[in-house]
Structure formats: C-alpha cells, structure tokens
Amino acid sequence: MKTDKAFAMLGMATKAGKVVSGEFATEKAVKSAHAYLVIVASDASDNTKKMFTNMCNFYNVPLRIYGNKESLAHAIGKEMRASVAITEAGFSDVIIKHMDCNNSAEV
C-alpha cells in the first residue's frame, strides 16, 4: 500500500490533539463550531453518510467521504472509526488538499 499523505497528516493532527473521532464526538464538534473538517469512511452506513452530509451542509463545515473505517482508524491509532473531525484550521486545510489530490484514486 502506498503512503497516503492525507492519512499521514491525520496522524499528525491526532498526535497534536486536534482530532475527535466517533459519531457522537464528531457530531458535537460540528454543532459546537469546533470542527473544520469532517471525514466519513466510504464504508460507513448510508444513514451515517446522510446525517453528516446534512449536518455539515447546515453548519457549513467541509466534508470528505474518504478511505474506509479500517484505514481511518489506523491513521488515528484507534479501533474502527466511521467518522472523525479535525478541530484545527491549519491541519484541515492541508488534509483537504491531499484528499482532493488523491480522491480520484481512492474513491
């Protein structure tokens, strides 16, 4: 597997304490205006994808459907995760840039 720079940056953001994961923590970050980016795994349930799509549209938070639950969890050093939120603008900007470059190969 090739190194994915978006996931590498996600790991760095996690070490810096700028990532929350799991459905409830991600939802709380979006609703409290702490989320600068939400990432949902491509193999998350349709309900989860729809919920975060609608929520992020309403709160004007960028959303990316990217990777799968296993790769997302591995990047942040946790068990399976369907959703994460980046809580720092600098990390979110860099991660979005890398995801948008890789998205055609990933999805």
N, C-alpha and C positions, 0 to 999 in steps of 0.2 A: 504494500500500500504506500502510495506517495504521501509525503508530508503535506498536510493541509494547513496553510498559513492562517486561515480563519480560526481553525481549532487550536493552533498554537497560541494565537493571541487570546483566545477564550481561556486557555490555561493560565496565561499570564494575568489576565483580568481576575481570574479566580484567586490566584495567589495574592493579588493586591486587595482582595476583599471587595471587589466591585461586581460580583455576580451573585444573584439569588436563583435558586432552582426549585423545581416542583411547581405544580399547578397553583397552589394557594399562595405561595411566596411570590410567584411571578405576577399573579393577579393583584396582589396587594401592592407590589412595586408600581404597576401600571396605574392603578387607581389613586395612589398617593403621589403621583408625578415624580417618582424616583427612577423610573425605567427610561433609558434612552434607546434601547433596542430589545425586542423580544425575538427569541429564536425558538421555533417549534420544530420538532423532529418530523421528517416526512412520513414516518410510520406511526405517528400519533393518531388517535382516533379522529374520525371526521368531526365529531362533536367538539373535541378539544381544538382542532384547527379552526372551526367555525367560531367558537367562543372567543379565541384570541384574535382572530381576524376582525370580528365585530368590535371587540374591546379596543384594540389598537387603532382602528379607524376612528372610533368615538373620541379617544383620548389623544389622538394624533401622535402615536408612537410608531416608529418604523418596525415592521415585522418581516422576518425571513423564515420560510419553510426550508430547512437545510439539514443535511445529514440524516442520521437515524438515531433512535433512542440510545443505542449502544455507543455510537461514536460521540454523541453529545455528552453522555455520562463519562466516558473515558477522558474527554478533554477537560472536564472539571473535577475528575478524581472521585466520582460518586457512583452509586448504583444507577440503574436505568432511570433516565430522565426524559420526559417528553417536552418540557419547556424550561427555558432559562431567560432571565432578564439581565441585561447589562446596566449597571447603575452609575456609569461614569461616561461622560460625553466623548472624551478622547478615545477610549477603548472602543466604544460603539462605532465611531466614525471609521476607524481602521478595520474593524471586523466587517462592517458593511462593505467596505471597499474590496477586501479579499473575497468575501462571499459573492459579490456581484461579478468578480473576475472568474471565479470557479463555478458559478451556478450552472452554466451550460453543460459542464462535465458531470456535475453532481446530481442533478435532478433527473 
